[in-house]
Amino acid sequence: MTPLLEVDRLSVEFRVRGQVIRAVDEMSYSVSAGETLVLLGESGSGKSVSALAVMGLLEQPPAFITGGEIRFDGTDLLRASGRQRREYRGRRIAMIFQDALSALNPVLSVGYQIAEMMRVHQGQSKADARRGAVELMDRVRIPAAARRYGDYPHEFSGGMRQRIMIAMALALGPEILIADEPTTALDVTVQAQIVALLAELRAERSMGMVLITHDLGLAADVADRIAVMYAGRIVETATAEELYRAPAHPYTAGLLDSIPRASGKGEALVPIKGSPPSLAAIPTGCAFHPRCPMSADRCTAERPLLREISGGRWSACHFAEEVLGARR
C-alpha cells in the first residue's frame, strides 16, 4: 500500500545549558491507511519526541529538528507554513496524549472541548457541534453521554478521561491517529477496553495508527508492524509475528527474554543488564554495546546501519543474521 505518513531520517535534538541531547537520531518509518505501527522501547528512547515532531508540537527552542522529512500524503510538513500545519493537525493527523488529565482543560466541560474542535475547524454551529460531541462521547462508550456533556475532567475516572481524549482526537475524522501510551496508569481491565476500542475505531474508519508503548503484550495484541527504539534510534523493524517469533537485534531479544511466561513457572527472569545511556552521552559505535551479550570490538568502534536482512526485516546490528539464526 502507498504510505500515508512517511518519516524519513528525522533527527531531533535539545540544546540545554550547553548540552546537546540527541533525542531522535535519523528515524525512518511509514504508515499506510488501516495499518497499525507500534513504536516500542524503554522510557527515554525518543518515542514521544518523534510523535510531537510529527504533530509540530515541539517547543523550539530548546528542541531543534536538525534533519529529515515528515511527509503526509506527499507534502513535507517540516517545510509547510504554520497555517498549513494547523490545517493538517487534528483534521488529518490527530494525537492522543499520555496523560489525559493534563491534556484536558480543567476549567472547561469535556463536551465543550470536543465540540470546540468541530466549531473551530469545520465552522459548525453550537447546536450541531454539541450533537456531534454527544455522538462521539456515545461512540467511545461514555455512559449517559448527553447528561455528562457538561461535566468537567476531574469528574471522570482515568479510563473515562482517556475515552474523552479519543473522542477529541476523532472529532475531525483524521486519517492518521498517534496514540502516545494511551493506557498508562490504567488498570489492566480498562487497558484492554481502551485497546479494543482503538482497534475497533481504526478498522471502522480505516485509519492508520501509530501506537507508542513500552508494553510488549499490548504491542503483540494490536501491531501490524513494530519498530523497536533504543537511544533515539530505530534498531529493528518487522511484522509483529516475525519479531516475536525470532528477533534480529540483541536488544529486542533481551526485551522478549525479560517477559515472565506461564510455561516458565519458578524460572528466574533474564533482565537486560545495565541501564539505557544518557542521550547527552551516547556511547560510540552501537549505543547498545555496553549492555549487549554479543558485543565485540567492532561494536564499540563502528555504528551499525539499519539495514534490510530479509524481506521486510530491518536490523541495526552487525550480527543481525547470527541473532536471527540463533532464535529460529
Secondary structure, DSSP 8 states (H G I E B T S, - for coil): ---SEEEEEEEEEEEETTEEEEEEEEEEEEE-TT-EEEEE--TTSSHHHHHHHHHT---TTTEEEEEEEEEETTEEGGGS-HHHHHHHBTTTEEEE-S-HHHHS-TTS-HHHHHHHHHHHHH---HHHHHHHHHHHHHHTT-TTHHHHTT--GGGS-HHHHHHHHHHHHHTT--SEEEEESTTTT--HHHHHHHHHHHHHHHHHHT-EEEEEES-HHHHHHH-SEEEEEETTEEEEEEEHHHHHHS-SSHHHHHHHHTS--GGGTT-------S----TTS--SS-TTGGG-TT--HHHHHS----EEEETTEEE--TTHHHHHHHH-
